[in-house]
Amino acid sequence: MLALENITKRYRGIAAVENVSFQLDAGEIAGYLGPNGSGKSTTVKIITGMLQPNTGKVLFRGKPIHDNLVAYRSVLGYVPEEAHVYTHLSGLEYLQLVGRLRGMTEKLIALKAHTLLKLLALESWRYSPISLYSKGMKQRVLIAAALMHNPQLLIFDEPLSGLDVVSARLFKDLLTALAAEGKAILYISHVLEVVEQICGRVIVIAQGKICANAAPSELTQLMQLPSLESVFAQLVQQQDTKTAASEMVEVMRATRA
C-alpha cells in the first residue's frame, strides 16, 4: 500500500535520512524505531507530504503521493507526537471542524464525533474547551480525529503519550481491530515492550539509515538476545546506560570541583 523508495533528505548538505526504503502493506502494523535524532520525524514528515525528499519517492498504491497530494491525504490518518489543537474549541467542536474539512455531511459528523468521544471516555467533556483537557485527553481527541474519515493509512507517533492504563489498553486493542479492517499502520514509539506485543514487523533507523527490518522474534533470534529492547540497544549502539547512570550519581554526590 505504502512504499518508500530510496528516500534521502538533506539539510545544508547533511543527510537527515539517507536511502530509506521500506513497504507497508494493508492489514500490517509496522513499528518504526530509532533514537532521538535518527530521522524518524523527517521520515514521517515526508510520508505525510509535509516535506519533499531531495531524492527518492513515496508511493501510495503504486503512485507518487505528490501527483495528487489532496487525494492522498484524504485517505491518511495521522496522530502527531505533540497535541497541536485549537484549545479554544471543545472536543466536539474540534471533531466537527475535522469532519467538515474532510467534506463529511453534518449528520455523519454528528454520529461519528459523539460516538467516538463516548467510546474514548470523553463524552462528559465534549462541550468543554480543550484548554481544560489533560495531555491524555488531548491525545484521545487526536486519535478520534484521525479516525473520523475512515482512512486507509494510519501513522501514530508516540500515541500512548499521556494515556492512562485503560486508554492505553483500548488503543492497543484498537490497533488490532484496525489492522483486521485492512488498514496499514505505521507505529512510532519508544515503548519497546508495546511494539514487541503489537507490531508484526519493526523497522529500525539509526543515523538516518535503516539498519533492521524484520519481525521482532526474527531479530531476537538472529542476534541471540532476549528482547527487542536489547536488540534495539545493540543496533543503534546505544550507550551503556547503567554506567552512565552510576556516573550521574557520582556527579550528584560531588561536593567540590
C-alpha positions as CSV (number, residue, x, y, z in Angstrom):
1,M,0.0,0.0,0.0
2,L,2.8,2.5,1.0
3,A,6.3,2.3,-0.3
4,L,9.3,4.5,0.3
5,E,12.0,4.2,-2.4
6,N,15.5,5.4,-1.6
7,I,14.4,8.5,0.3
8,T,17.1,11.0,1.1
9,K,16.6,14.4,2.8
10,R,19.4,16.7,3.4
11,Y,19.6,19.9,5.4
12,R,22.6,22.1,4.5
13,G,24.3,19.1,2.9
14,I,23.8,16.9,5.9
15,A,21.6,13.8,5.4
16,A,18.7,13.5,8.0
17,V,17.6,10.4,6.2
18,E,19.6,8.5,3.5
19,N,18.4,5.9,1.1
20,V,15.5,4.9,3.3
21,S,13.3,2.2,1.7
22,F,10.6,0.1,3.1
23,Q,7.0,-1.0,2.4
24,L,3.9,-1.1,4.5
25,D,1.1,-3.4,3.4
26,A,-2.7,-3.4,4.0
27,G,-3.5,-5.0,7.4
28,E,0.0,-4.6,8.7
29,I,1.2,-2.9,11.9
30,A,4.9,-2.0,11.5
31,G,6.9,-0.3,14.2
32,Y,9.3,2.4,13.2
33,L,12.0,2.8,15.8
34,G,15.1,4.9,16.4
35,P,16.8,7.0,18.9
36,N,16.3,10.8,19.1
37,G,17.7,12.4,16.0
38,S,17.8,9.2,14.0
39,G,15.5,10.5,11.2
40,K,12.1,9.3,12.3
41,S,10.4,12.7,12.4
42,T,11.9,13.6,9.0
43,T,10.6,10.3,7.6
44,V,7.1,10.9,8.9
45,K,7.0,14.5,7.5
46,I,8.0,13.1,4.1
47,I,5.3,10.3,4.3
48,T,2.6,12.9,5.3
49,G,3.6,15.2,2.4
50,M,4.8,18.0,4.7
51,L,8.4,17.6,3.3
52,Q,9.7,16.6,-0.1
53,P,12.8,14.5,-0.3
54,N,15.9,15.6,-2.2
55,T,15.9,12.2,-3.9
56,G,13.6,9.2,-3.9
57,K,9.9,9.0,-3.8
58,V,6.9,7.9,-1.7
59,L,4.3,5.8,-3.4
60,F,0.8,5.0,-2.3
61,R,-0.9,2.2,-4.2
62,G,1.9,2.5,-6.8
63,K,1.5,6.2,-7.5
64,P,3.7,9.1,-6.2
65,I,1.9,10.9,-3.4
66,H,2.7,14.3,-4.8
67,D,0.9,13.5,-8.1
68,N,-2.3,14.2,-6.1
69,L,-1.5,15.2,-2.5
70,V,-5.0,16.2,-1.7
71,A,-6.4,12.8,-2.7
72,Y,-3.6,11.0,-0.8
73,R,-4.2,13.0,2.4
74,S,-7.9,12.1,2.2
75,V,-7.0,8.5,3.0
76,L,-4.3,9.3,5.6
77,G,-4.9,9.5,9.3
78,Y,-2.1,11.0,11.5
79,V,-1.7,11.3,15.2
80,P,1.4,13.5,15.8
81,E,3.7,13.3,18.8
82,E,2.7,16.7,20.0
83,A,-1.0,17.5,20.5
84,H,-1.3,20.8,18.5
85,V,-5.0,21.5,18.7
86,Y,-7.2,24.6,18.8
87,T,-7.6,24.8,22.5
88,H,-10.4,27.3,22.5
89,L,-12.6,24.7,20.8
90,S,-14.4,21.9,22.7
91,G,-13.6,18.3,21.9
92,L,-16.8,18.1,19.9
93,E,-16.2,21.3,18.0
94,Y,-12.7,20.1,17.1
95,L,-14.0,16.9,15.6
96,Q,-16.8,18.8,13.8
97,L,-14.1,21.0,12.3
98,V,-12.1,18.0,11.2
99,G,-15.2,16.4,9.7
100,R,-16.1,19.5,7.7
101,L,-12.5,19.9,6.4
102,R,-12.8,16.2,5.3
103,G,-16.0,17.1,3.4
104,M,-18.3,14.9,5.5
105,T,-22.0,15.6,5.9
106,E,-23.2,17.2,9.2
107,K,-25.3,14.1,10.0
108,L,-22.3,11.8,9.6
109,I,-20.0,14.2,11.6
110,A,-22.5,14.2,14.5
111,L,-22.8,10.4,14.5
112,K,-19.1,9.8,14.4
113,A,-18.0,12.6,16.7
114,H,-20.4,11.8,19.5
115,T,-19.8,8.1,19.3
116,L,-16.0,8.3,19.2
117,L,-16.0,10.7,22.2
118,K,-18.2,8.4,24.1
119,L,-16.0,5.3,23.4
120,L,-12.9,7.3,24.3
121,A,-14.4,8.3,27.7
122,L,-14.7,12.0,26.7
123,E,-18.5,12.3,26.5
124,S,-18.8,14.3,29.7
125,W,-16.1,16.7,28.4
126,R,-17.4,17.1,24.9
127,Y,-18.6,20.7,25.4
128,S,-15.6,21.8,27.5
129,P,-12.7,23.7,25.9
130,I,-9.7,21.6,25.1
131,S,-7.6,24.0,27.1
132,L,-9.0,22.3,30.2
133,Y,-8.1,18.8,29.0
134,S,-5.2,16.8,30.3
135,K,-2.5,15.6,28.0
136,G,-4.0,12.2,27.7
137,M,-7.5,13.6,26.9
138,K,-6.0,15.8,24.2
139,Q,-4.3,12.6,22.8
140,R,-7.7,10.8,22.7
141,V,-9.2,13.7,20.8
142,L,-6.4,13.4,18.2
143,I,-7.0,9.7,17.9
144,A,-10.7,10.3,17.3
145,A,-9.8,13.0,14.7
146,A,-7.6,10.6,12.9
147,L,-10.4,8.0,12.6
148,M,-13.2,10.3,11.6
149,H,-12.8,9.9,7.8
150,N,-12.1,6.1,7.8
151,P,-8.5,6.4,6.5
152,Q,-6.7,3.5,4.8
153,L,-3.2,4.5,6.0
154,L,-2.6,5.5,9.7
155,I,0.5,7.0,11.3
156,F,0.7,7.0,15.1
157,D,3.7,8.9,16.5
158,E,4.0,8.1,20.3
159,P,0.3,7.6,20.6
160,L,0.4,6.3,24.2
161,S,1.9,9.6,25.5
162,G,-0.2,10.7,28.4
163,L,-2.7,7.9,28.2
164,D,-3.8,6.1,31.4
165,V,-3.7,2.3,31.7
166,V,-7.3,1.8,30.5
167,S,-7.0,4.1,27.5
168,A,-3.6,2.5,26.5
169,R,-5.2,-0.9,26.6
170,L,-8.1,0.3,24.5
171,F,-5.7,1.8,22.0
172,K,-3.7,-1.5,21.7
173,D,-7.0,-3.3,21.0
174,L,-8.0,-0.6,18.5
175,L,-4.8,-1.2,16.5
176,T,-5.5,-4.9,16.2
177,A,-9.1,-4.1,15.1
178,L,-7.9,-1.5,12.5
179,A,-5.4,-4.0,11.1
180,A,-8.1,-6.6,10.8
181,E,-10.1,-4.0,8.7
182,G,-7.2,-3.9,6.3
183,K,-5.7,-0.6,7.4
184,A,-1.9,-0.1,7.0
185,I,-0.4,1.2,10.3
186,L,3.0,2.8,11.0
187,Y,3.5,2.9,14.7
188,I,6.3,5.1,16.1
189,S,7.2,4.6,19.8
190,H,10.0,4.4,22.4
191,V,7.9,1.9,24.4
192,L,9.5,-1.2,23.0
193,E,7.6,-3.7,25.0
194,V,4.4,-2.5,23.5
195,V,6.0,-2.5,20.0
196,E,7.0,-6.1,20.6
197,Q,3.5,-7.0,21.5
198,I,1.5,-5.4,18.7
199,C,3.8,-5.0,15.7
200,G,4.3,-7.8,13.2
201,R,7.4,-6.1,11.9
202,V,9.9,-3.5,13.1
203,I,11.9,-1.1,11.1
204,V,14.9,0.4,12.9
205,I,16.6,3.6,11.8
206,A,19.8,5.0,13.2
207,Q,21.8,8.0,11.9
208,G,19.4,8.3,9.1
209,K,19.8,4.8,7.7
210,I,17.7,1.7,8.0
211,C,19.6,-0.9,10.0
212,A,16.9,-3.6,10.5
213,N,13.6,-4.6,9.0
214,A,12.1,-7.8,10.3
215,A,9.7,-9.4,12.8
216,P,10.6,-8.8,16.4
217,S,11.0,-12.5,17.0
218,E,13.3,-12.8,14.0
219,L,15.6,-10.1,15.3
220,T,15.9,-11.5,18.8
221,Q,16.6,-15.0,17.4
222,L,19.1,-13.7,14.8
223,M,21.0,-11.6,17.3
224,Q,20.6,-14.1,20.1
225,L,19.3,-11.5,22.5
226,P,16.4,-11.8,25.0
227,S,14.2,-8.9,24.0
228,L,13.6,-6.2,21.4
229,E,15.0,-3.6,23.8
230,S,18.3,-5.5,23.8
231,V,18.3,-5.8,20.0
232,F,17.5,-2.1,19.7
233,A,20.3,-1.0,22.0
234,Q,22.8,-3.1,20.1
235,L,21.6,-2.0,16.6
236,V,21.8,1.7,17.4
237,Q,24.9,1.4,19.5
238,Q,23.2,2.8,22.5
239,Q,25.4,4.0,25.4
240,D,25.9,1.8,28.4
241,T,23.0,3.3,30.4
242,K,23.9,1.6,33.7
243,T,27.4,3.0,33.6
244,A,26.1,6.4,32.6
245,A,23.5,6.4,35.5
246,S,26.2,5.5,38.0
247,E,28.4,8.3,36.8
248,M,25.5,10.7,37.1
249,V,25.0,9.7,40.7
250,E,28.7,10.3,41.3
251,V,28.4,13.8,39.8
252,M,25.4,14.5,42.0
253,R,27.4,13.5,45.1
254,A,30.3,15.8,44.3
255,T,30.8,18.5,46.9
256,R,33.7,20.3,45.4
257,A,35.3,20.8,41.9
